[in-house]
Amino acid sequence: MDELIGLEVKIIKSTRRELIGLRGTIIDETLNTFVIEVGSKERVVSKKLCVFRFYSDGEHDIDGRVLVYRPEDRIKKYWKDFA
């Protein structure tokens, strides 16, 4: 539930087969998408369609459907539930 921009990510499952195995760095995030930098290209990926593996302090697999929030709302929700 932290900031995801700047994290390395890999798509491990997707309803779109061409996205499986895509690995790069998240450079932007909106309500429904991630913009992932893969090499010198940028790919816009729907959160709802994928399961992501994040590489920060180990490996964490997260279904994109639980990430369908604006980044600022997701962080607010986390801290509200935590407090």
Contacts in CASP RR format, 6 or more apart in sequence:
PFRMAT RR
TARGET T0000
AUTHOR 0000-0000-0000
METHOD contacts of the structure
MODEL  1
MDELIGLEVKIIKSTRRELIGLRGTIIDETLNTFVIEVGSKERVVSKKLC
VFRFYSDGEHDIDGRVLVYRPEDRIKKYWKDFA
1 74 0 8 1.000
1 75 0 8 1.000
1 77 0 8 1.000
1 78 0 8 1.000
2 75 0 8 1.000
2 78 0 8 1.000
3 71 0 8 1.000
3 75 0 8 1.000
4 26 0 8 1.000
4 29 0 8 1.000
4 34 0 8 1.000
4 54 0 8 1.000
4 67 0 8 1.000
4 71 0 8 1.000
5 26 0 8 1.000
5 27 0 8 1.000
5 28 0 8 1.000
5 29 0 8 1.000
5 71 0 8 1.000
6 25 0 8 1.000
6 26 0 8 1.000
6 27 0 8 1.000
7 25 0 8 1.000
7 26 0 8 1.000
7 54 0 8 1.000
7 55 0 8 1.000
7 56 0 8 1.000
8 23 0 8 1.000
8 24 0 8 1.000
8 25 0 8 1.000
8 54 0 8 1.000
8 55 0 8 1.000
8 56 0 8 1.000
9 23 0 8 1.000
9 24 0 8 1.000
9 25 0 8 1.000
9 26 0 8 1.000
9 34 0 8 1.000
9 36 0 8 1.000
9 52 0 8 1.000
9 53 0 8 1.000
9 54 0 8 1.000
9 55 0 8 1.000
10 21 0 8 1.000
10 22 0 8 1.000
10 23 0 8 1.000
10 24 0 8 1.000
10 52 0 8 1.000
10 53 0 8 1.000
10 55 0 8 1.000
11 19 0 8 1.000
11 20 0 8 1.000
11 21 0 8 1.000
11 22 0 8 1.000
11 23 0 8 1.000
11 45 0 8 1.000
11 50 0 8 1.000
11 51 0 8 1.000
11 52 0 8 1.000
11 53 0 8 1.000
12 20 0 8 1.000
12 21 0 8 1.000
12 51 0 8 1.000
12 52 0 8 1.000
12 53 0 8 1.000
12 61 0 8 1.000
13 20 0 8 1.000
13 50 0 8 1.000
13 51 0 8 1.000
14 20 0 8 1.000
14 49 0 8 1.000
14 50 0 8 1.000
14 51 0 8 1.000
15 49 0 8 1.000
15 50 0 8 1.000
16 49 0 8 1.000
19 43 0 8 1.000
19 45 0 8 1.000
19 49 0 8 1.000
19 50 0 8 1.000
22 36 0 8 1.000
22 38 0 8 1.000
22 43 0 8 1.000
22 45 0 8 1.000
23 38 0 8 1.000
24 36 0 8 1.000
24 37 0 8 1.000
24 38 0 8 1.000
24 39 0 8 1.000
25 36 0 8 1.000
25 37 0 8 1.000
26 34 0 8 1.000
26 35 0 8 1.000
26 36 0 8 1.000
26 37 0 8 1.000
27 35 0 8 1.000
27 36 0 8 1.000
27 37 0 8 1.000
27 42 0 8 1.000
28 34 0 8 1.000
28 35 0 8 1.000
29 35 0 8 1.000
29 71 0 8 1.000
30 70 0 8 1.000
31 68 0 8 1.000
31 69 0 8 1.000
31 70 0 8 1.000
32 46 0 8 1.000
32 47 0 8 1.000
32 48 0 8 1.000
32 68 0 8 1.000
33 44 0 8 1.000
33 45 0 8 1.000
33 46 0 8 1.000
33 47 0 8 1.000
34 44 0 8 1.000
34 45 0 8 1.000
34 47 0 8 1.000
34 52 0 8 1.000
35 42 0 8 1.000
35 43 0 8 1.000
35 44 0 8 1.000
35 45 0 8 1.000
36 42 0 8 1.000
36 43 0 8 1.000
36 44 0 8 1.000
36 45 0 8 1.000
47 64 0 8 1.000
47 65 0 8 1.000
47 67 0 8 1.000
47 68 0 8 1.000
48 64 0 8 1.000
48 65 0 8 1.000
48 68 0 8 1.000
50 64 0 8 1.000
51 61 0 8 1.000
51 62 0 8 1.000
51 63 0 8 1.000
51 64 0 8 1.000
52 61 0 8 1.000
52 62 0 8 1.000
52 64 0 8 1.000
52 67 0 8 1.000
53 59 0 8 1.000
53 60 0 8 1.000
53 61 0 8 1.000
54 60 0 8 1.000
54 61 0 8 1.000
54 62 0 8 1.000
67 74 0 8 1.000
69 77 0 8 1.000
END
